[in-house]
Amino acid sequence: MKKIIIIIICLFSTVTKAQDSLSNLLKRYNSRNIPYISVQELAMPKTNYKILDAREPNEYQVSHLNNAVFVGYRDFKIENVLNEIPNKNDTIVVYCSLGIRSETISKKLKDEGYTSVYNLYGGIFEWKNNDFPVYNRNNVETDSVHAFSKMWGKWLIKGKKAYN
């Protein structure tokens, strides 16, 4: 009986540790000056968010969230966002692979005067890990997600990892 209890405790602690790991990663890399929005909140019907993809072009082409506008990271230009979203009171959700690069872009939007900016907690990886759909360059649903690198790709549990 003791062995069974110990095994159950170990299993629960492993699940808890995995859930805490993403939180710890984001705490390590992010300042948390931009509020997070969960993938579940973003997926709720009748939400009117403007969704911005803050990854690189090759990542976006492999897959992206439905109706996401590519704004990039290295070549980000605030003018592109101003043209796409002129109303600075619109609610904006920015995402990347995990939520690290998107925090940087979100800060730039806030600095430009956008008032309602959120960072997608866990990014497209968390989105896909929760079985929400992603779309390829032809806007066809796909199982592939650009995993950025082997190091970061370990956070993508579901879907097919692409590294092109």
C-alpha positions in Angstrom: 0.0 0.0 0.0 2.8 2.4 0.8 4.4 1.8 -2.6 1.1 2.7 -4.3 0.8 5.9 -2.4 4.4 6.8 -3.1 3.9 6.1 -6.8 0.8 8.3 -6.9 2.6 11.1 -5.1 5.5 10.9 -7.6 3.1 11.0 -10.6 1.3 14.0 -9.3 4.5 15.8 -8.5 5.8 15.2 -12.1 2.6 16.6 -13.6 2.8 19.7 -11.4 6.5 20.1 -12.2 5.8 20.1 -15.9 3.0 22.7 -15.5 5.3 24.8 -13.4 8.2 24.6 -15.8 6.6 26.9 -18.4 5.8 29.4 -15.7 9.4 29.3 -14.5 10.7 29.7 -18.0 8.6 32.8 -18.6 9.5 34.2 -15.2 13.2 33.8 -16.1 12.9 35.5 -19.5 10.1 38.0 -19.1 9.6 41.1 -17.0 5.8 40.5 -16.8 5.1 44.2 -17.5 2.7 43.0 -20.2 -0.3 41.1 -19.0 -0.8 37.5 -20.2 -3.9 36.1 -21.8 -4.4 32.3 -21.7 -4.9 30.3 -24.9 -8.3 29.3 -23.4 -9.4 32.9 -23.1 -8.2 33.7 -26.6 -10.1 30.7 -28.0 -13.4 31.8 -26.5 -16.0 32.5 -29.1 -17.0 36.1 -29.9 -13.7 37.6 -28.9 -12.7 40.6 -31.0 -8.9 40.6 -30.6 -6.4 41.7 -33.1 -3.8 39.0 -33.2 -0.2 39.7 -34.1 2.5 37.1 -34.8 5.9 38.3 -33.6 8.0 35.4 -35.1 10.1 35.2 -38.2 8.6 34.8 -41.7 9.6 31.1 -42.0 7.9 30.4 -38.7 4.7 32.1 -39.7 4.6 30.3 -43.1 4.7 26.9 -41.4 1.8 27.8 -39.2 0.1 30.6 -37.4 -3.1 31.3 -35.5 -6.2 32.0 -37.6 -6.4 35.7 -38.7 -3.0 36.5 -37.2 -1.2 39.4 -38.8 2.5 38.8 -39.3 4.6 41.7 -37.7 7.9 39.8 -37.2 10.5 40.2 -34.6 13.9 41.1 -36.0 12.4 43.3 -38.7 9.5 44.6 -36.6 8.3 48.1 -37.8 5.8 49.9 -35.7 4.5 51.6 -38.9 3.1 48.3 -40.1 1.1 47.9 -37.0 -0.1 51.5 -37.1 -1.4 50.8 -40.7 -3.0 47.5 -39.7 -4.5 48.7 -36.4 -4.9 52.5 -36.4 -7.2 52.5 -33.3 -4.9 52.4 -30.3 -7.8 51.3 -28.1 -8.3 48.0 -29.9 -7.5 44.9 -27.9 -4.3 43.3 -29.3 -2.8 39.9 -28.5 0.8 39.3 -29.5 2.3 35.8 -29.7 5.5 34.0 -30.7 6.6 30.5 -30.0 6.5 30.7 -26.2 5.7 34.3 -25.2 9.3 35.7 -24.9 9.7 37.6 -28.1 6.1 38.6 -28.1 6.7 40.4 -24.8 9.3 42.6 -26.4 7.0 43.5 -29.3 4.1 44.1 -26.9 6.3 46.6 -25.0 6.9 48.5 -28.2 3.2 48.6 -28.8 2.5 50.0 -25.3 5.3 52.5 -25.8 3.6 53.7 -29.0 0.4 54.3 -27.1 -1.6 51.1 -27.6 -3.7 50.7 -24.5 -4.9 47.1 -24.4 -2.0 44.8 -25.3 -1.7 41.2 -24.1 1.0 38.5 -24.4 -0.3 35.0 -25.3 0.9 32.8 -22.4 3.0 30.0 -23.8 2.6 31.3 -27.4 1.7 29.1 -30.3 3.3 26.1 -28.6 0.8 26.3 -25.7 -2.0 27.0 -28.3 -1.1 23.8 -30.2 -0.5 21.8 -27.0 -4.1 22.6 -26.1 -5.3 21.2 -29.4 -6.4 24.5 -30.9 -6.0 24.8 -34.7 -3.1 26.4 -36.6 -3.0 27.3 -40.3 -0.2 27.1 -42.9 0.8 29.7 -45.5 -2.3 28.8 -47.6 -4.6 29.2 -44.6 -5.2 25.5 -44.5 -5.3 23.8 -41.1 -2.1 21.9 -40.4 -0.5 19.9 -37.6 2.9 21.4 -38.2 4.4 24.1 -36.0 7.8 25.7 -36.5 9.7 24.7 -33.3 12.3 27.4 -33.6 15.2 25.2 -32.4 15.7 21.9 -30.7 16.2 23.6 -27.3 12.9 25.5 -27.6 11.1 22.8 -29.5 11.0 20.6 -26.4 8.1 22.8 -25.2 5.9 21.8 -28.2 4.3 18.6 -27.0 1.6 18.1 -29.7 1.8 18.7 -33.4 4.6 18.0 -35.9 7.8 20.0 -35.2 9.3 21.8 -38.2 12.8 23.3 -38.2 13.2 24.8 -41.7 
